[in-house]
Amino acid sequence: MFSSTIAKTVFGLALSISALAATQATADATLDRIKGRGTLTVGVILSGAPFGYIDPKTQAQKGFNLDIAQALADDLGVKLETVTVTPPNRVQFLQQGKVDILIANMQYTEERAKVLDYVPTAYDRAGGAAVVRKDSGLKDWADLKGKPVCVSQGSNYTQPLMEEYGAVVKALPSQPESLLALQGGNCIAAVHVGATVGLLLQDRAEEWKDYAIPFPTELIPSDSVIWLRKGEKDTQAALDAGVKKLHTSGKLLEFAKANRLLNTDYLQQANKTLSASK
């Protein structure tokens, strides 16, 4: 009886260890799969310049995030394949294995880090800006209390808008739909990444002549990071090395300039800091 009990215990432990090893092997095989098939599949959002958009003349995908994705694929020695995602489905696409990673305008939050892993070195830092009518009388974030504010579904701006400023948040499937809702009078402000809406007002000045970004500060500036599935430590390490190379070589600053990124303070600081630590 005693021997039988020990045998069962040992057998159970062996199964547990085997299961753990299998899980780790599966997780650690991601980078091997990328290199084996010769393709890095990246989920990207194409909601507008400077991060991701369709060139109206060539129909090619362009933008800061697309340049980063291509550079990382080149660093791994593989081809780039992009999959268009949206704020409501981007995490689902990643978890279902439809993409290897997300470079999809997702800033770091503790809540996101509970379900996904991320590349530690950020490739940018972004905060939210509020687009409002020039005649709205709104001057700062506190003025949004009790007022309807549009955002994209899954936006990390939702919580601070509700909890810190008392706004009534309306989540739309995408940034374009949120901005259309603003123009249609369904919300008094639309809050999105400052670099995107800043260029929008600049490039489509006639269409947006009655709108402005009047608030003097951005909402919760946060690190823009690459997201991947939990446990993929080999992929994480390889991509982190790649992002650091892009910082130290000045490539990220080049990409930012080429795509008219309005604020490069973080990129300049990261270039100096990482270059000094080499």
C-alpha positions, 0 to 999 in steps of 0.5 A: 500500500505504501509503495503504491502510494509513493508510486502514484505520487511520483507518477503524478509529479512526473505528469505535472513536470511533463505538462509544465515542460510542454507548456514552456516548450510551446511558449518558447517555440514562438520565435522558432516558429517565426524564423521557421516560416520566415515571417513575422506577423504583426497586428497593426491599426490603420486609423490614421497618420502618423502611426498607421494608414493607407496611402491614398495614391499607392494603397500601401500601408505606411506609418511609424508603427509600420516602419518599426514592424518592418525594421524588427522583421529585418532584424530577425531576418524574416519577412513582414506580414501585417494584419489589420486590427481594431481596438475591440479585436486586437487582443483577441487576434493576439491571443488566438494566434492570428498575429505574433505581436501587436504594434497597435497603439496600445500603451502600457497599463497594469490591467493589460499586463495581467493578461499579456506580456510586453517588450520592456523597452517602449518605442514611444510615449503617448498621451491623450488629447481632446478634440472639441469644438472651438465654441465649446468653452472647454479649456481643461480636462476638469471641464468634461465633468458630466459631459459625453466624451467619445473614445475608442473601445478598449482605450486606456483613457476611459478609466481616468476620464470617468474616475478622475474627471467624471466624464460620461464616456461613450466607447466607439469601435474605432477612432474614425467612428469616434470622431464622426460622433463628435462631428455629429454632436453625439459627444462634446469631445473625442479623446485619442492619441495626441499625435494622431488627432494633432495631425488630423486637424493639421492635414484636414484643416478645412474639414476640421476648421471649427475644432481644436485641441485646447487643453494644455496637457495630454491625458496620462502620457504612457509608454507605447509598447509591443504586446505579445502572449504570456510566457513568450520570453524568447520572442520578448528578449529578441524584440527588446534587443531590436527596439534598443537597436532602433533607439541607439542607432537613431532609426526611431527618430528617423522614422518619427521625422519621416512620419511627422510625429509631433512630439519626439521628446521621449525618443530623443531622451531614450536615444541618449540614455540607451546610447550612453549605457552601451 
